[in-house]
Amino acid sequence: MNEAVGVDVSKAVLDVAIHGTSKQVSFANDAKGRRRLVAFLLPRQPRQVVIESTGCYDLKVTDAMHDAGLPVVRLNPRQARDFARATGQLAKTDRLDAFVLARMGQVLEMPRYEPKLPWQRRLGEWTQRRTQLVDMLAAERQRADVLEDPVLRRLARAHITSLERVIKELDRQIAVQVHAQPELAALRSLKGVGPVLQATLACELPELGRLSGKAIAKLAGVAPLARDSGTLRGRRTIWGGRPQIRSPLYMAAMSAARFDPQLKAFYENLRARGKAGKVAIVAVMRKMLVILNARMRDHLALDLG
């Protein structure tokens, strides 16, 4: 058959569409349903099976199809939505989404899904939990600032202290896990790259060291993108990419711009040329990624050698 297949995932149901047909089937999103889905797809030998990344709901089915040897693509939902709009498909249902994914798989060649190693998944869960609590802490501090009742203020401060304590413990555990992975040693060679950023890059940017510096910067969303048309030369801006990388990378760049001699000189040169502070920091972020990508590439080459 070699037609592409789209799988729309929800908590309970897997909606499956085959490109070029009106055929649409559904399976339960449980162990039995995933086995039935794999058995349904294997004889059809699809050219690609496209599935949206939905966090916890899609990972088990994506892994099941990968383990069975199916050519699985795990897609950013924003890309699928943009593709749907570009083709005039404005309505959105689970069934329609499955057909949109199938059509994407038929007309576009996309990178195949590669599952994370067990240590990456565990570390990713820890960093995700840390991000949740950091966001919660920031919100709680803002709420505490406007409280007037002394009892409520005391309770809010106690909650803030508790969150800070948990985040500190998460930082400690993340550092232990990061230092247990020798393949991350190359990331520790640059000032400003602490355990949280190392963990984030290891889990959210596994392509590091395997692609060009420009491609890595684009994946992270720190590459300046052109906005030109005709004689108009628009302002270069960054957008897209993987937003979960940018926050820890920004904090690392702030530190590196102060303490790493090479990056400090780079930052100060940009500021001397009139670049805004934030623009200069984003440039440092991009340069850090390019340096780390090169060092990781060399590290991987030594391992292969």
C-alpha positions as CSV (number, residue, x, y, z in Angstrom):
1,M,0.0,0.0,0.0
2,N,2.7,2.5,1.1
3,E,0.2,5.2,1.9
4,A,0.8,7.5,4.8
5,V,-1.2,7.1,8.0
6,G,-2.3,9.7,10.5
7,V,-3.1,8.9,14.1
8,D,-4.9,11.4,16.3
9,V,-4.4,10.7,20.0
10,S,-6.7,11.4,22.9
11,K,-6.6,10.0,26.4
12,A,-9.0,7.2,25.6
13,V,-9.1,6.8,21.8
14,L,-6.7,6.5,18.8
15,D,-8.3,7.7,15.6
16,V,-6.6,6.4,12.5
17,A,-6.9,7.7,8.9
18,I,-5.2,6.3,5.7
19,H,-4.3,8.8,3.0
20,G,-6.2,8.4,-0.3
21,T,-9.1,6.6,1.3
22,S,-12.1,7.6,3.4
23,K,-11.2,4.7,5.7
24,Q,-11.1,5.7,9.4
25,V,-10.8,3.4,12.3
26,S,-10.5,3.8,16.0
27,F,-8.7,1.9,18.7
28,A,-8.7,2.2,22.5
29,N,-5.6,4.0,23.9
30,D,-4.7,1.1,26.1
31,A,-2.3,-1.9,25.9
32,K,-4.8,-4.0,24.0
33,G,-5.8,-1.2,21.6
34,R,-2.1,-0.4,20.9
35,R,-1.4,-4.0,20.0
36,R,-4.5,-4.0,17.7
37,L,-3.3,-0.8,16.0
38,V,0.2,-2.3,15.3
39,A,-1.4,-5.4,13.9
40,F,-3.7,-3.3,11.7
41,L,-0.8,-1.2,10.3
42,L,2.0,-3.7,9.8
43,P,0.5,-5.5,6.8
44,R,-0.2,-2.1,5.1
45,Q,3.5,-1.1,5.2
46,P,2.7,2.6,5.5
47,R,5.3,5.1,4.1
48,Q,5.0,7.1,7.3
49,V,2.8,7.1,10.4
50,V,2.3,10.6,11.6
51,I,1.3,11.3,15.2
52,E,1.0,14.5,17.2
53,S,3.1,15.0,20.3
54,T,0.6,15.2,23.1
55,G,2.8,14.5,26.1
56,C,1.9,11.5,28.2
57,Y,-1.0,10.3,26.0
58,D,1.0,9.5,22.8
59,L,4.3,8.2,24.1
60,K,3.2,4.6,24.7
61,V,1.6,4.2,21.3
62,T,4.5,5.9,19.5
63,D,6.9,3.6,21.3
64,A,4.8,0.6,20.4
65,M,4.8,1.4,16.7
66,H,8.5,2.2,16.7
67,D,9.3,-1.1,18.5
68,A,7.3,-2.9,15.8
69,G,9.4,-1.3,13.1
70,L,6.8,1.1,11.8
71,P,8.2,4.5,10.3
72,V,6.8,6.8,13.0
73,V,6.9,10.6,12.9
74,R,6.2,12.4,16.2
75,L,5.0,15.9,15.2
76,N,4.7,19.3,16.9
77,P,1.0,20.1,17.1
78,R,1.6,23.6,15.9
79,Q,3.1,22.2,12.6
80,A,0.0,20.1,12.0
81,R,-2.3,23.0,12.7
82,D,-0.4,25.3,10.4
83,F,-0.5,22.6,7.6
84,A,-4.3,22.2,8.1
85,R,-4.8,25.9,7.7
86,A,-2.6,26.1,4.7
87,T,-4.7,23.4,3.0
88,G,-7.9,25.2,3.9
89,Q,-8.9,22.7,6.6
90,L,-10.2,25.1,9.3
91,A,-12.6,22.8,11.1
92,K,-11.0,20.6,13.8
93,T,-12.2,17.2,15.0
94,D,-10.3,14.1,16.0
95,R,-11.3,12.4,12.7
96,L,-10.3,15.4,10.6
97,D,-7.1,15.8,12.4
98,A,-6.2,12.2,11.6
99,F,-6.7,12.8,7.9
100,V,-4.6,16.0,8.1
101,L,-1.8,14.1,9.6
102,A,-2.1,11.4,7.0
103,R,-1.9,14.0,4.2
104,M,1.2,15.5,5.8
105,G,2.8,12.1,5.9
106,Q,2.0,11.6,2.2
107,V,3.4,14.9,0.9
108,L,6.3,15.7,3.4
109,E,9.3,13.6,4.4
110,M,9.8,14.2,8.1
111,P,12.4,13.0,10.6
112,R,11.7,9.6,12.1
113,Y,10.9,9.2,15.8
114,E,13.8,8.0,18.0
115,P,12.8,7.1,21.5
116,K,14.7,8.6,24.4
117,L,16.9,6.4,26.6
118,P,15.5,5.4,30.0
119,W,17.8,7.9,31.8
120,Q,16.7,10.7,29.4
121,R,13.1,10.0,30.2
122,R,13.6,10.0,33.9
123,L,15.7,13.2,33.7
124,G,13.1,14.8,31.5
125,E,10.4,14.1,34.0
126,W,12.5,15.7,36.8
127,T,13.2,18.8,34.7
128,Q,9.6,19.1,33.7
129,R,8.5,19.0,37.3
130,R,11.1,21.6,38.2
131,T,9.7,23.9,35.4
132,Q,6.2,23.5,36.8
133,L,7.2,24.4,40.3
134,V,9.4,27.4,39.2
135,D,6.3,28.7,37.3
136,M,4.2,28.1,40.4
137,L,6.7,29.9,42.6
138,A,6.8,33.0,40.4
139,A,3.0,33.1,40.4
140,E,2.8,32.6,44.1
141,R,5.3,35.5,44.8
142,Q,3.2,37.8,42.6
143,R,0.0,36.8,44.5
144,A,1.7,37.3,47.9
145,D,2.8,40.8,47.0
146,V,-0.8,42.0,46.8
147,L,-2.1,40.3,50.0
148,E,-3.0,42.6,52.9
149,D,-4.3,40.2,55.4
150,P,-1.4,39.2,57.7
151,V,-2.6,35.6,58.1
152,L,-2.9,35.2,54.4
153,R,0.6,36.7,53.9
154,R,2.1,34.4,56.5
155,L,0.5,31.3,54.8
156,A,1.7,32.6,51.4
157,R,5.2,33.0,52.7
158,A,5.1,29.5,54.1
159,H,4.0,28.1,50.7
160,I,6.8,30.0,49.0
161,T,9.4,28.7,51.4
162,S,8.0,25.1,50.8
163,L,8.3,25.5,47.0
164,E,11.8,26.9,47.3
165,R,12.8,23.9,49.4
166,V,11.4,21.4,46.9
167,I,13.0,23.2,43.9
168,K,16.4,23.1,45.7
169,E,16.0,19.4,46.2
170,L,15.0,18.9,42.6
171,D,18.2,20.8,41.6
172,R,20.3,18.5,43.7
173,Q,18.8,15.4,42.3
174,I,19.0,16.7,38.7
175,A,22.7,17.5,39.2
176,V,23.3,13.9,40.5
177,Q,21.6,12.4,37.5
178,V,23.4,14.7,35.0
179,H,26.9,13.9,36.5
180,A,26.1,10.1,36.2
181,Q,26.1,10.5,32.4
182,P,29.6,10.7,31.0
183,E,28.2,11.6,27.5
184,L,27.2,15.0,28.9
185,A,30.8,15.9,29.9
186,A,31.2,18.0,26.8
187,L,28.3,20.3,28.0
188,R,30.1,21.0,31.3
189,S,33.1,22.5,29.6
190,L,31.4,25.9,29.0
191,K,30.9,28.4,31.8
192,G,27.3,29.1,32.6
193,V,26.1,25.7,31.6
194,G,24.8,24.2,34.8
195,P,23.0,21.0,35.6
196,V,19.5,22.3,34.7
197,L,20.6,23.4,31.2
198,Q,22.6,20.2,30.7
199,A,19.5,18.2,31.6
200,T,17.3,20.3,29.3
201,L,19.6,19.9,26.4
202,A,20.1,16.2,26.9
203,C,16.3,15.6,27.0
204,E,14.9,18.2,24.7
205,L,17.7,18.6,22.1
206,P,19.1,15.1,21.6
207,E,20.2,16.3,18.1
208,L,23.0,18.3,19.7
209,G,26.3,17.3,18.0
210,R,24.5,15.6,15.1
211,L,23.4,18.6,13.1
212,S,25.0,21.9,11.9
213,G,25.2,24.8,14.3
214,K,22.6,26.7,12.2
215,A,20.2,23.8,12.3
216,I,20.6,23.4,16.1
217,A,20.0,27.2,16.6
218,K,16.8,26.9,14.5
219,L,15.6,23.9,16.5
220,A,16.0,25.8,19.7
221,G,14.3,28.8,18.3
222,V,17.2,31.2,18.7
223,A,18.1,31.7,15.0
224,P,17.1,35.1,13.6
225,L,14.5,34.5,10.8
226,A,14.2,36.9,7.9
227,R,11.0,38.8,7.2
228,D,11.7,40.2,3.8
229,S,9.4,40.9,0.9
230,G,10.4,42.7,-2.3
231,T,12.4,45.7,-1.4
232,L,11.3,45.5,2.2
233,R,13.9,44.3,4.7
234,G,12.1,43.4,7.8
235,R,13.5,43.1,11.3
236,R,15.0,39.7,12.0
237,T,13.2,38.0,14.9
238,I,13.3,34.6,16.7
239,W,10.3,32.4,17.0
240,G,9.2,28.8,16.9
241,G,11.6,26.1,18.0
242,R,11.4,24.3,21.3
243,P,10.4,26.9,24.0
244,Q,11.3,24.6,26.9
245,I,15.0,25.1,26.0
246,R,15.1,28.9,25.8
247,S,14.4,29.7,29.5
248,P,17.3,27.8,31.0
249,L,19.5,28.8,28.0
250,Y,18.7,32.5,28.6
251,M,19.7,32.2,32.3
252,A,22.9,30.4,31.3
253,A,23.7,33.1,28.7
254,M,23.2,35.9,31.3
255,S,25.9,34.1,33.4
256,A,28.2,33.3,30.5
257,A,28.1,36.9,29.3
258,R,29.6,37.9,32.7
259,F,32.1,35.1,33.4
260,D,33.2,33.4,30.2
261,P,35.9,35.5,28.6
262,Q,35.0,34.7,25.0
263,L,31.3,35.2,25.4
264,K,31.8,38.3,27.6
265,A,33.9,39.9,24.9
266,F,31.3,38.9,22.3
267,Y,28.4,40.4,24.3
268,E,30.3,43.6,25.1
269,N,31.2,44.0,21.4
270,L,27.5,43.7,20.4
271,R,26.5,46.3,23.0
272,A,29.3,48.6,21.9
273,R,27.8,48.4,18.4
274,G,24.5,49.6,19.7
275,K,22.7,46.3,20.0
276,A,20.0,46.2,22.7
277,G,20.8,44.2,25.8
278,K,18.2,41.5,25.1
279,V,19.3,41.2,21.4
280,A,22.9,40.7,22.6
281,I,21.9,38.1,25.1
282,V,19.9,36.1,22.4
283,A,23.1,36.3,20.3
284,V,25.0,34.8,23.2
285,M,22.4,32.1,23.5
286,R,22.9,31.2,19.9
287,K,26.7,31.3,20.1
288,M,26.6,29.1,23.2
289,L,24.5,26.5,21.3
290,V,26.9,26.5,18.4
291,I,29.9,26.0,20.7
292,L,28.2,23.2,22.6
293,N,27.1,21.6,19.4
294,A,30.7,21.6,18.1
295,R,32.0,20.2,21.4
296,M,29.4,17.5,21.5
297,R,30.1,16.6,17.9
298,D,33.8,16.2,18.8
299,H,32.9,14.2,21.8
300,L,30.7,11.8,19.8
301,A,33.5,11.5,17.2
302,L,35.9,10.4,19.8
303,D,33.5,7.8,21.2
304,L,32.9,6.4,17.7
305,G,36.7,6.4,17.1
